[in-house]
């Protein structure tokens, strides 16, 4: 599970064919290490709002 990440094509190719590495941090953010040795940390994911299941939309006829 630690090796899974939702990467777009660009980031996947950088990781696979470039000299980029990453690791997932406990808060859900990622720490990327660039070929230059620079370390960049992403923001942790924001929780998505839950849908309101209490109200149902009614079609008017």
WOWOZI-V415162 format. One record per residue. N is the residue number from 1. PHI is phi in whole degrees, 0 to 359 (none if undefined). D_LAST is the distance of its C-alpha to the last C-alpha in whole Angstrom. Layout:
n:N phi:PHI d_last:D_LAST
n:N phi:PHI d_last:D_LAST
This chain:
n:1 phi:none d_last:50
n:2 phi:291 d_last:52
n:3 phi:267 d_last:52
n:4 phi:267 d_last:48
n:5 phi:208 d_last:47
n:6 phi:280 d_last:44
n:7 phi:262 d_last:46
n:8 phi:283 d_last:44
n:9 phi:303 d_last:47
n:10 phi:300 d_last:49
n:11 phi:288 d_last:50
n:12 phi:297 d_last:50
n:13 phi:292 d_last:53
n:14 phi:296 d_last:54
n:15 phi:290 d_last:55
n:16 phi:283 d_last:56
n:17 phi:253 d_last:58
n:18 phi:262 d_last:59
n:19 phi:253 d_last:61
n:20 phi:269 d_last:58
n:21 phi:227 d_last:57
n:22 phi:214 d_last:55
n:23 phi:215 d_last:55
n:24 phi:272 d_last:52
n:25 phi:267 d_last:52
n:26 phi:303 d_last:51
n:27 phi:276 d_last:49
n:28 phi:98 d_last:47
n:29 phi:279 d_last:48
n:30 phi:240 d_last:51
n:31 phi:248 d_last:54
n:32 phi:264 d_last:55
n:33 phi:246 d_last:59
n:34 phi:277 d_last:59
n:35 phi:302 d_last:62
n:36 phi:281 d_last:64
n:37 phi:97 d_last:64
n:38 phi:293 d_last:61
n:39 phi:250 d_last:59
n:40 phi:237 d_last:55
n:41 phi:249 d_last:53
n:42 phi:276 d_last:49
n:43 phi:286 d_last:47
n:44 phi:293 d_last:45
n:45 phi:295 d_last:42
n:46 phi:273 d_last:39
n:47 phi:294 d_last:37
n:48 phi:276 d_last:33
n:49 phi:293 d_last:31
n:50 phi:280 d_last:29
n:51 phi:292 d_last:25
n:52 phi:280 d_last:24
n:53 phi:267 d_last:23
n:54 phi:283 d_last:22
n:55 phi:253 d_last:19
n:56 phi:246 d_last:16
n:57 phi:281 d_last:13
n:58 phi:246 d_last:9
n:59 phi:277 d_last:6
n:60 phi:266 d_last:4
n:61 phi:247 d_last:0
